[in-house]
Every structure is written in structure tokens, then in C-alpha cells.
Amino acid sequence: MTEVEFHFNVGDKLAYSCRLLRKARSGGSQVMVTAEASLLAQLDPMLWTFSNTEFLPHCRSDADPATLALTPILLASSPSDPAFNGCPHGVLVNLGQGVPEGFERFERFIELVGSAEADRLSARHRWKHYKDRGYALKKFDLSTDLSRTAENT
């Protein structure tokens, strides 16, 4: 069964995502990031520029099939996009406001939740959705656990 984690009170979801993806990549994980198209459009250039000494190889869902199959980090509006059939990504990171269709096919699923009230409210609905379906949920509150950063997840 998919391991579901919520990271609450993320100050800057995009910057945190970059650090989280760097850690996942250094550990050899294949990751898909899902969110609304506007948020993915902001994340895309950040993955190339967030560090002066490295970049995170990634592509968007409109890349050719060979690139999709070889790229360790995929950016997609939906993990159920047919373009991703057969892509072996074990981790899903959700920056969006809804329950990603097809999340259950991933080994690990991480929900990032900011401190804005609208973000927190939609996260409560997603939490209930997963809980009602029997998923064991892990909660990490970044406002109370200051030692927890993306590097430590």
C-alpha cells in the first residue's frame, strides 16, 4: 500500500520542493511532481537554477516518450496521464490542491502543504480522503519540528 506523508507549514513550497527533489535524486529515486500547470511552470526553471553548482534533470509531460522514460524527475498535471504509462517513478510529490488521480500506484506519496488557510483547508479534505480509504498517514509539521527540512526527509 502507498505510504502517504503530509509535510505541513511549508514556508515556500517551490524552494522546499527543490531541496526535497535534490535529496530524492541523490538517493536514486524516480519522482513525479504533480500540481496545477501554473505552479509547475514556476517550478520548472527553479529546478535548473536553484543551486549554483547543480541542476535537477527533469522534464514536463509533453516531452517525447524516450525522454520521459529516462528522466528521473517528471512534472505533470496528473500522474494518470497516458504519456507516463510504464515510467518507473516510485515517489509522487503533490504541490496541488486536489487528490491526484492514480496516486495509489506509487510506493511513496508526499503532500506539501503551505501555511495559507486555503492550502490548509484543501489539505484537510485530502487527509480525510486518504484516511477514509485506509491509508496510514504520516504527519510532519515543519513549524514545530524545526530540525526537519527537505534534506532530512
N, C-alpha and C positions, 0 to 999 in steps of 0.2 A: 504494500500500500504506500502511496505517496507520502513522504514526510513533509508536513506543512509548517512553515515558520512565519511569524509576523515580526517584523522589526518596526516598532512604534517610535514616534517622536524623532524621525529622521529629519535633521535640520535642513539639509539640501539634498533632495532625493537624487539629483543627477550626479553631484560630486560623490555621494555615498555609493551610487551605482558603479561609478568608475573604479573606486577602490575595491568594492566587492568583486567586480568582474576581473580586476587585476589579480586578486587573490585566487579566484576560481581558475583563472587561466594558468597561473603559476603552479597550481595543483593538478593540472591536466584535465580539468572538467570541460565538458562541452556545454555551453549555456545558450539559452534563448531568453531574450528580454522582450516582454510584451507591454504595450501601452498604447495610448491614443497616438495617432500619426504625428500630431504637433509636438508631443513630448519626445517621440523617437527622433524627430527632425532636430531637436535641440541636443539630444544625447549623441547622435552620430558624430558630429565634429569634435565633441568633447573627448571621445574615445581615441581620437588621433592626437589630441593636443593637451590632455590634462597633465602630462608629465613631460619635462624637457628631455628625458633620457629614454623614453619608451612610448610605444603606442600599443593599442589592443586591437589585433586583427579582427575585423568584423565585417558583416555585410548586411544589407537590407533584403527584405523578402523578394524584391524584384531582380535580384542577381540571377545569373544563369545557373542551371542545376549543378554543374561541376563545381562552381564556386561555393554554392550552398553546402554541398557535401563536404568540402574541405575546410570551411571556415569555422573556427572554434566558438565564435560569438555571433548569434543571429539576432537581428532586430525585426520584430514582426508585430503587426496589429493583432494577430491571432495565431496562437500555436497550432490551430487546426487547419491552417492554410494548406491546401494540397501540395504546394511547392515544397513543403517540408517533409513530405512522406519519405521515410527511410533515412532522414537525417538523425544521427545518434546523439541527441542532446539530452543529458541526464538531469540538468538543472534548469528550472524556469524561474525567472525573476519578473514579478509583476509590478510595474510602476503605475498602472492604470487604475481606474475606478470600478471596474466590473470584474466578475468571475471569468477568467479566461477559459474559453471552451477548449477542452482537451487537456487541461492541466493534469489530469489523473494519469496520463501516460509518462510523466516524468518521475524520476526517483525522488527528487527533492524540489520543493516549490517554496520560493521566498516572496512574501508580500512586503513591500516597502510602504510605510505609512508616515506621512508628514505630520506636522502638528496643527495644521489648519483644520478647523472644525468640519468642513465639508469632506476632507480626506479621512478624518477620523470616523465620521458618520458612515461613509461608504465602506470603510474597513470593518465596522461593526456588523454590517449586513453580510459581508463576505465571510467573516468569522462564523457567524450563525449558519450560513450556508454549508461550510465545511464541517462544522460541528454536528449539524443535523444529519450529515451523511456518514458519520462515524470516524472522521479523520481525527487522529491525535494531533493537537495543536501545540506548538511551542511559541512562547511569547518572550520577546526581548524588548524591554523598554529602555531606549537609549538615554532618556532623561534621568533615569535612576541608576543605570549601570554605565557610568562614565568610562569605565575601562573597556567597554565593548565597542569596538569600532569594526569597520568592514574588514580590517586586517585580522581581527580575532574571531571572525565568524566561522 
